[in-house]
Each structure stands twice: as structure tokens, then as C-alpha cells.
Amino acid sequence: MSPAPNDAPPLLEVRGLVKHFGIKSGALGRISSSVRAVDGVDFEVGQGETLAIVGESGCGKSTVGRLVLRLIEPTAGEVRFEGDNLLALDQDQMRARRRRLQVIFQDPYASLNPRMTVGAMLGEPLWLHRLVGNQKQRNERVAELLELVGLRPDHARRYPHEFSGGQRQRIAIARALAVEPRLIVADEPVSALDVSIQAQVINLMRALQKRFGLAYIFISHDLAVVKHIADRIAVMYLGRIVETATADELFRNPRHPYTRALLSAVPLPDPTAVRERALLEGDIPSAVNPPSGCHFHTRCPFARESCKVDVPQLVTEFAPDGTPHATACPWWRELPPAKILIDGVQQEQDRIRLDRLQAAFVSQTEAT
């Protein structure tokens, strides 16, 4: 799906978002330090657009999603949805807004109430937001939602334990769609599923987006999955966004050393392919005491002395295709060319080789 037109106002605007979790210690339980989970994040999401937020575990991407939904309160910053500052709304006003903001959680086994039937779970938001007038309309709407996500209407009488993981995630998607949202935060929605089921769920989300004009914030650590659904990608490291670009531009021309390292770990669909890996040394630093300057300098193979002191700004420049590409690294132009990706010709060659391998596998299977 193409990004929203440049002249269209953004559906969601996030400015200076910060979230610090206090750490209590001592007999009196006083806050002695804090975890800097999100440390000044800015981004926008257009109407009908998918913004993917990627990064290692602990980088703060899931916390960003919860802050946007006000499931947790930020330490500082501003979240504007449809022009309104969500952080200035009271409880009743925020409840009304939640119709337009929904979430799909990572674990389809834990996100559904085991004591409620599927029909009751899908009907509950309809009743809370007064979207149906009577039980008959409620049942009809539940049946419609189940059919939208590829399930049968009679599944409404079943309980969550009677479904597979992929079916449960379809139910979670149906629950998010029940109140006709405009923005859905999908927090690792396919990471707990098998690869074949992942593809089905991703295709379903894309079809629903095209049909209803939905916008997604798609949170994931898997860039191979993100490539198939995202319009734009924001790469996070230790609470900060270090690079943003369109999906095609980011995969074609990664600028930040951390982005290069992430992309080098994406598997190629060819067992014979060999490419250079950008290996990072050590683990991600603690968010309680993050490194000074650029947070990534302790693991960056191209770090300079100034990186230990200066906090890099996310500077936007236009890519050759005319799309904005922002990078939080002042030295990206001086880095050696990225040798971790393949060009369009190589991708086509790899696709042909993969098709041959699959055809050979099918022939052997039929012969046996």
C-alpha cells in the first residue's frame, strides 16, 4: 500500500515522547534510579499507512505502542491523534477515543479471556461503545466479523482453547476491528506463530487495510516480516529512533551502522547464498545507565571519539527516489558501502534459483 499523500494531515503525530520507569530501593521504597525505556521519540503515521517499528528486545518499541494508546502514561511528550492531544483527555474522553485506536497483542494465547466465548468477546466492545441496538444486531455483527477474518459464524459459540494459535490471532484481529478503528497498534502480532501461519495473518492484515483504509503501527524484531507489510520503517535502539525511511529505501540503502547490522541478519531465500555479516559485539547496554552521546557507540565498529559525547540528531535528507530518509549518524556518508544487501538483478536470480529448488523438491515428493 502506498503512503498517504504528502498534503494529507497525519493521522497520528508523536513528538518528544519519553517514558522513564522508576526503580525503588531501600526500606522506604524511594525511587533511586530509572529505566529510560523511551528517550525522546518523534514520528508520524499517515492515513492508511503502515509504520513498522523494529529493533532488538529491550529497545523500547513495545513501550512506544503502549504510550500511543495511553495504556501507560508518558513521562513527557505529546501524542496527537486526528488533531487532538490524547494526553490532555480525561478518562471519559479517552474511552470515546479508544474506538478509533485499537491493539493486537503478541500472544494469542494470553490476550483472549479463556472464560468467555468468542461471541461474547467480540460482542463486548460493541455493547460498551453502543454500536448495536439489540442482541440480534449484536449476533449479526459478530458473525460478520468472524467471516472478515476467515472464520465461520458458528465459531462464536466456542472458547479460545478450541482454536489454534493462528485462529486465535484472527479472533484478536476481529476484536480490534469490531469498533471500526482508524489506527491499530500491532505488537509483534505474528512472532508466536509458525512461518506459514505468519504469512496468512500478514496477508489478512494487508487485505483488511486495503478494504477499510486502516493505519498500522507494526512492532516487530523480524525485518523479513516487516518488509512485506510496511510502508515506512523506524529503527529503534535503546529508546531512540536511529533511522527512518520507506521500506524499499531502507532495504536498498541502509545508512546507520545499527540498521546495517539488523539487515545483515535477515535470512536469504537461498541456501547457497553467502554474504557479509555485520556482527555486533556485546549485548545491548542497560537502559538504567545508557552510554553517553550516541547510545550505539559501545557496539559500533565505526565509532569515533565525538560519538561518546555528542548526541546525534535525526536529520532528514531526501533519498534518490525523492522520499525522506532520516538518520541519526553524522558520519554515515563516510562509512564503507553496505555489502549486506542484494540488488534487483541479484534478487531476481535468487528467486529463479529458489523456484528451481522448490520444483525439484515437489518432483521428488511426487516420485515417492
C-alpha positions in Angstrom: 0.0 0.0 0.0 1.3 3.5 -0.9 1.9 6.0 1.9 -0.7 8.7 2.5 -0.4 11.8 0.2 2.1 14.4 1.3 -0.6 17.1 1.6 -2.9 14.9 3.8 -2.6 15.7 7.5 -1.1 12.9 9.5 -3.4 10.6 11.4 -1.0 10.3 14.3 1.8 12.7 15.5 4.2 11.8 18.2 6.6 14.5 19.5 9.3 14.2 22.2 7.8 11.0 23.7 9.7 10.0 26.8 9.0 7.2 29.3 11.1 6.5 32.4 10.2 3.8 34.8 11.3 4.5 38.4 13.3 1.9 40.3 12.6 1.8 44.0 15.1 0.8 46.6 15.7 0.9 50.3 13.3 0.3 53.2 11.2 3.4 52.3 10.9 2.3 48.7 12.2 5.6 47.3 13.0 5.9 43.6 16.7 5.8 43.3 17.1 5.5 39.5 15.0 4.9 36.4 14.8 2.8 33.3 14.9 5.1 30.2 12.6 2.9 28.1 11.8 5.7 25.6 14.1 8.6 25.3 12.7 11.3 23.0 10.8 9.7 20.1 9.2 11.6 17.1 7.3 10.1 14.3 4.1 10.4 12.2 1.6 7.9 10.8 -0.4 8.8 7.7 -3.9 7.7 7.0 -4.0 4.2 5.6 -0.2 3.8 6.2 1.8 1.2 7.9 4.7 2.3 10.0 6.9 -0.5 11.3 9.0 0.0 14.4 11.9 -2.5 14.6 14.8 -3.2 16.9 16.2 -5.6 19.4 14.4 -6.8 22.5 14.5 -4.1 25.1 14.9 -1.2 22.7 11.5 0.3 23.8 9.4 -0.4 20.7 6.5 -2.1 22.6 6.6 0.7 25.2 6.1 3.2 22.4 3.0 1.3 21.2 1.5 1.3 24.7 2.3 5.0 25.2 0.4 5.9 21.9 -2.6 4.0 23.2 -2.3 5.5 26.7 -2.2 2.1 28.3 0.7 3.6 30.3 1.3 7.3 30.8 4.4 9.0 29.4 6.9 11.0 31.4 6.9 13.7 28.7 5.9 14.4 25.2 2.8 14.8 23.0 0.6 12.3 21.2 -1.8 13.8 18.7 -4.5 11.6 17.1 -6.8 13.2 14.5 -5.5 16.6 15.7 -6.3 16.1 19.3 -3.8 15.7 22.1 -4.6 12.4 23.7 -2.6 13.2 26.8 -4.9 16.1 27.6 -8.1 14.0 27.5 -9.9 12.8 30.7 -11.0 9.2 31.2 -14.4 9.5 29.6 -13.0 11.4 26.6 -10.2 8.8 26.2 -12.7 6.0 26.3 -14.6 7.5 23.4 -11.3 7.9 21.5 -10.4 4.2 22.0 -13.0 3.3 19.4 -10.5 4.7 16.9 -7.4 3.3 18.5 -7.1 -0.5 18.9 -4.4 -3.0 19.6 -3.4 -6.6 18.6 -1.2 -8.2 21.3 1.7 -10.6 20.7 0.5 -13.7 22.4 -2.8 -15.0 21.1 -3.0 -17.5 24.0 -2.8 -14.8 26.7 -4.7 -12.0 25.0 -8.1 -13.8 24.9 -10.2 -14.4 28.0 -10.4 -18.2 28.5 -13.8 -18.0 30.3 -15.6 -16.1 27.5 -16.9 -17.5 24.2 -15.6 -15.9 21.0 -19.1 -14.4 20.5 -19.0 -12.8 24.0 -15.5 -11.3 23.4 -16.4 -9.8 20.1 -19.8 -8.6 21.3 -18.4 -6.9 24.4 -16.8 -3.8 22.7 -20.0 -3.5 20.6 -22.0 -3.1 23.8 -19.5 -0.9 25.5 -19.5 1.6 22.7 -23.2 1.2 21.9 -22.7 0.2 18.3 -25.6 -2.2 18.2 -29.2 -1.8 19.4 -30.2 -5.3 20.4 -28.9 -8.9 20.7 -29.9 -9.8 17.1 -27.8 -7.0 15.7 -25.0 -7.9 18.0 -25.0 -11.6 16.8 -25.1 -10.5 13.2 -22.2 -8.2 13.7 -20.2 -10.9 15.4 -20.9 -13.3 12.5 -19.8 -10.6 10.1 -16.5 -10.0 12.0 -15.7 -13.7 12.0 -16.2 -14.0 8.3 -14.0 -11.0 7.7 -11.1 -12.8 9.3 -11.7 -16.1 7.6 -13.6 -17.9 10.4 -17.1 -19.4 10.4 -20.1 -17.7 12.2 -20.6 -20.9 14.3 -17.1 -20.4 15.9 -18.8 -17.7 18.0 -20.0 -20.4 20.4 -16.6 -21.8 21.0 -13.9 -20.9 23.7 -10.3 -19.8 22.9 -8.8 -23.2 23.9 -10.7 -24.8 21.0 -8.7 -22.9 18.4 -5.1 -23.0 17.0 -2.7 -20.1 17.5 -3.3 -18.7 14.0 -7.1 -18.9 14.6 -6.8 -17.1 17.9 -4.8 -14.3 16.4 -7.6 -14.0 13.7 -10.0 -13.6 16.6 -7.8 -10.9 18.1 -7.9 -9.1 14.8 -11.6 -9.4 14.6 -11.9 -7.9 18.2 -9.8 -5.0 17.1 -12.0 -4.4 14.0 -15.2 -4.6 16.0 -15.3 -0.9 16.9 -14.3 0.3 13.4 -10.9 1.8 14.3 -8.7 4.0 12.2 -5.3 3.0 13.8 -4.3 -0.4 15.1 -1.1 -1.0 17.1 0.1 -4.5 16.2 2.6 -5.5 18.9 4.6 -8.5 17.4 1.3 -10.0 16.1 2.9 -12.9 14.3 6.1 -13.7 16.3 4.4 -16.5 18.2 3.1 -18.2 15.1 4.6 -20.7 12.6 6.1 -19.3 9.5 3.3 -20.5 7.2 0.6 -19.1 9.6 2.6 -15.8 9.8 2.2 -15.3 6.0 -1.6 -15.9 6.3 -2.0 -13.4 9.1 0.1 -10.8 7.3 -1.9 -11.2 4.1 -5.1 -10.9 6.1 -3.9 -7.6 7.7 -3.0 -6.2 4.3 -6.3 -7.1 2.8 -8.2 -5.6 5.7 -6.1 -2.4 5.5 -6.9 -2.1 1.8 -10.6 -2.6 2.4 -11.1 -0.3 5.4 -8.3 2.2 5.0 -6.6 1.2 8.3 -3.4 2.6 9.6 -1.0 0.3 11.4 1.9 0.7 13.8 3.5 -2.7 13.3 6.0 -3.5 16.0 8.4 -6.3 15.3 12.0 -7.6 15.5 11.7 -9.5 12.3 12.7 -7.4 9.3 11.8 -10.2 6.9 8.2 -9.9 8.0 8.3 -6.1 8.1 9.4 -5.9 4.5 6.1 -7.4 3.4 3.7 -5.1 5.2 5.4 -1.8 6.0 5.3 1.4 4.0 7.9 3.1 6.3 10.3 1.7 8.9 11.6 3.3 12.1 14.6 1.6 13.6 15.0 1.9 17.4 18.0 1.4 19.6 17.9 1.8 23.4 14.9 4.2 23.5 15.8 6.3 20.5 14.9 6.2 16.8 18.2 6.0 14.8 16.8 5.8 11.2 13.5 6.1 9.3 12.8 5.6 5.6 10.4 3.9 3.3 10.7 0.1 3.4 12.2 -0.1 -0.1 14.8 2.7 0.6 15.8 1.2 3.9 16.4 -2.2 2.5 18.2 -0.8 -0.6 20.3 1.8 1.2 20.7 1.4 5.0 22.7 4.3 6.4 23.0 3.8 10.2 25.5 1.1 11.3 22.9 -0.5 13.5 20.4 -0.8 10.7 23.1 -2.4 8.6 23.7 -5.0 11.3 20.0 -5.8 11.6 19.6 -6.2 7.9 22.6 -8.4 7.6 20.8 -10.9 9.9 17.8 -11.3 7.6 17.9 -14.8 6.0 18.2 -15.0 2.3 15.8 -17.4 0.5 18.7 -19.3 -1.0 20.7 -21.9 1.0 23.7 -21.4 -1.4 23.8 -17.6 -0.9 26.7 -16.2 1.1 27.0 -12.6 2.2 29.0 -10.5 4.6 27.6 -10.3 8.1 27.8 -7.1 10.2 28.4 -8.7 13.6 27.9 -6.6 16.7 30.0 -7.3 19.8 28.5 -7.4 23.2 24.9 -7.0 24.4 22.6 -4.0 24.3 23.6 -1.7 27.2 21.3 -1.3 30.2 18.6 1.4 29.9 19.2 2.2 33.5 22.6 3.6 32.7 22.8 4.1 28.9 26.0 5.2 27.3 26.6 8.9 26.9 26.5 10.6 23.5 25.3 8.1 20.8 23.9 5.1 22.6 25.2 2.8 20.0 28.9 3.9 20.2 29.8 1.0 22.5 29.0 -1.6 19.8 29.6 0.4 16.7 32.6 -0.6 14.6 32.8 2.9 13.1 32.5 4.9 16.3 34.7 8.0 16.8 35.6 9.9 19.9 32.9 12.5 19.3 30.3 9.7 19.3 31.0 9.2 23.0 30.0 12.8 23.8 27.6 14.3 21.1 24.0 13.1 20.9 23.3 12.6 17.2 20.2 14.2 15.8 17.8 12.5 13.5 18.5 14.5 10.3 16.2 14.1 7.3 17.5 14.1 3.7 15.8 13.0 0.6 16.7 9.7 -1.0 17.3 9.3 -4.8 13.7 8.3 -5.2 12.5 11.5 -3.6 11.3 10.0 -0.3 12.6 11.3 3.1 15.3 9.3 4.7 16.3 10.3 8.3 19.5 9.1 10.0 20.9 9.7 13.5 24.5 9.4 12.4 26.6 12.4 11.2 29.2 10.1 9.7 27.0 7.8 7.5 28.4 9.3 4.3 31.9 8.3 5.2 31.1 4.7 6.0 32.1 1.9 3.6 29.4 0.7 1.2 26.9 -1.7 2.7 27.6 -5.2 1.4 24.8 -6.8 3.2 22.0 -6.5 0.6 21.5 -7.6 -2.9 20.3 -5.5 -5.9 17.3 -6.1 -8.0 19.1 -8.3 -10.5 20.5 -10.5 -7.8 17.1 -10.7 -6.2 15.6 -12.0 -9.5 18.4 -14.5 -9.8 17.8 -15.7 -6.3 14.1 -16.0 -7.0 14.7 -18.2 -10.0 17.1 -20.4 -8.1 14.6 -20.8 -5.3 11.8 -21.7 -7.8 14.0 -24.4 -9.2 14.8 -25.8 -5.7 11.1 -25.8 -4.9 10.2 -27.5 -8.2 12.9 -30.2 -7.6 11.5 -30.8 -4.1 8.0 -31.2 -5.4 9.1 -33.6 -8.2 10.9 -35.8 -5.6 7.9 -35.8 -3.4 5.6 -36.9 -6.2 8.0 -39.6 -7.2 8.0 -41.1 -3.8 
